[in-house]
Amino acid sequence: MLADSDVRLDAWVHGDVQGVGFRWWTRSRALELGLTGYAANKPDGRVHVVAQGSRQACEQLLDLLSSGKTPGQVDKVISDWSEASDAISGFTER
């Protein structure tokens, strides 16, 4: 069941972020923040992060993704906000 204030964050992370533990790191941070969703490698080298939960927790995750303290090298993060859609169970790596 989604809370009234739940949002969905879609973040496309550009840079050297595949094969460096980036998805695992993202999953760990998201779970600490109580978010659900996934982090998926894309064929073009990006990682697509989908997170659902409170706006504040999603904003914290977005800040972490852009912090320069991630595995690998993040060049830029493009984000898109929407209302939370179908409930996602847990936070997985895809």
N, C-alpha and C positions, 0 to 999 in steps of 0.2 A: 504494500500500500504506500503510495506516495504522499508525502506531506504537502500541504497547500503551497508552501514556499519553495518546493523543490524546483531546481533548474537543471538544464542539461548544458554542459560545456563540451564543445567539440574543439579540440586543439590539434593543429597540424604542426609538428615539430620538425624543423629543417636543420640539417647539419650532419655531423658524424655521430649518428644516434642508433645505428644498428650494429649488433654484434659486440656491444660494449656494456651490457647489463642495464641499458636504459629502461626497457620495459619492466624489468624486475624492480628497479629502483622506483619507477613511477607507481607500480602496484603497491609497494610498501608504503609510500607517502600517502596514496589515496586511502588505503585501509586505515592508516593512522588518523586520517581526517574523517573517517566514517562514510566515505563515498563508495558508490558502486559504479561499475563500468568496465572498461577494458583499454589496453594499449596494444595496438596492432602495427606490425611492420608493413609498409607499403612498398610496392615494386620499385618506386622511384627513389627510395632511400629515406623517405620521411617516416615518422611514427605518428599514427593517428590515435589521439587519446580522447576517449569519451568518458565523461564523469557526470554522475547524477547525484544530487544531494542538495544541501543548503547552499545558497548563493555565496555565503561567507567561506564555506569550506572549499567550494569550487574556485573561488578567487585565490584562496591560499595555495591551492594546487597549481593554478596558473602562474602565480608568483614564483613558486618553487621551480617550475619548468623553465622559467626565464632567468633564474637566479645565477647561472654560471657555476652552480655547485652540483650539477648533474654528472653522471658518467658520460663520457664522450664529449662532443663539442656542439652546443646548440647555437646555431646562427640566428634563427628567428623562430618565433611562435606566432602562428595566425590562429585567432580564436573566434568562435561563433557561439552565441548564446541563444537558447530557446527554452521553452517550457519542457519540463521533464516528460519523456514519452513513456512507453511501456516500461514497467519495472525491470531492472536488471539485477540479477542475483550475484552478489559478490563482486570482486574486481579481478579480471583475468588478463593473461597475456595471450595474444593471438598471433 
